[in-house]
Amino acid sequence: MPQLDTSTWTITILSMIMTLFIMFQLKISKYNFPKDPESKLMNLSKTMLPWEKKWTKIYSPLSLPLH
């Protein structure tokens, strides 16, 4: 029974891995990935509370006229 020659296996396996890596990189490079997420200013609609709907004037003690 003849012996299996394994001397070329190393270069074959290494070249196969390199080829797969290069093909994978090329395939991935075709995609457009979004950039880093940035904080977006969002206009949050603030709900009005019952006491915010009514306009009231608040007097500061310092702004009152002197008696």
C-alpha positions in Angstrom: 0.0 0.0 0.0 1.6 3.3 -1.1 2.3 6.0 1.5 0.3 9.3 1.1 2.6 12.2 0.3 1.7 15.0 2.7 4.6 17.4 1.9 2.4 19.8 -0.1 -0.4 19.9 2.4 1.1 22.8 4.3 1.4 25.2 1.4 -2.0 24.1 0.1 -3.8 24.7 3.3 -2.0 28.1 3.8 -2.8 29.3 0.3 -6.4 28.2 0.7 -6.8 30.1 4.0 -5.2 33.2 2.4 -7.4 33.0 -0.6 -10.5 32.7 1.6 -9.4 35.6 3.7 -8.8 37.8 0.7 -12.1 36.9 -0.9 -14.0 37.5 2.3 -12.3 41.0 2.7 -13.3 41.9 -0.9 -16.8 40.8 -0.3 -17.1 42.8 2.9 -15.5 45.9 1.4 -18.4 46.3 -1.1 -20.9 47.1 1.8 -21.4 50.6 3.0 -21.5 50.6 6.7 -22.9 53.5 8.6 -20.5 55.9 10.3 -20.2 56.1 14.0 -23.4 57.0 15.7 -23.7 60.7 16.7 -26.1 62.2 19.1 -28.9 63.8 17.1 -30.9 66.6 18.5 -34.4 65.5 18.7 -37.3 67.8 19.2 -39.2 66.2 22.0 -42.8 67.4 22.1 -43.3 68.4 25.7 -46.8 67.7 27.0 -48.4 70.6 28.7 -49.4 70.0 32.3 -52.6 71.7 33.6 -50.6 74.2 35.7 -48.4 75.1 32.8 -51.3 76.0 30.5 -52.4 78.8 32.8 -50.3 81.9 32.7 -49.4 83.2 36.2 -47.2 86.1 37.1 -44.9 85.5 40.0 -43.6 88.5 41.8 -40.2 88.5 43.4 -40.1 90.2 46.8 -37.2 92.4 45.6 -39.1 93.7 42.6 -42.2 94.8 44.6 -42.5 98.6 45.0 -41.5 100.0 48.4 -44.3 101.1 50.7 
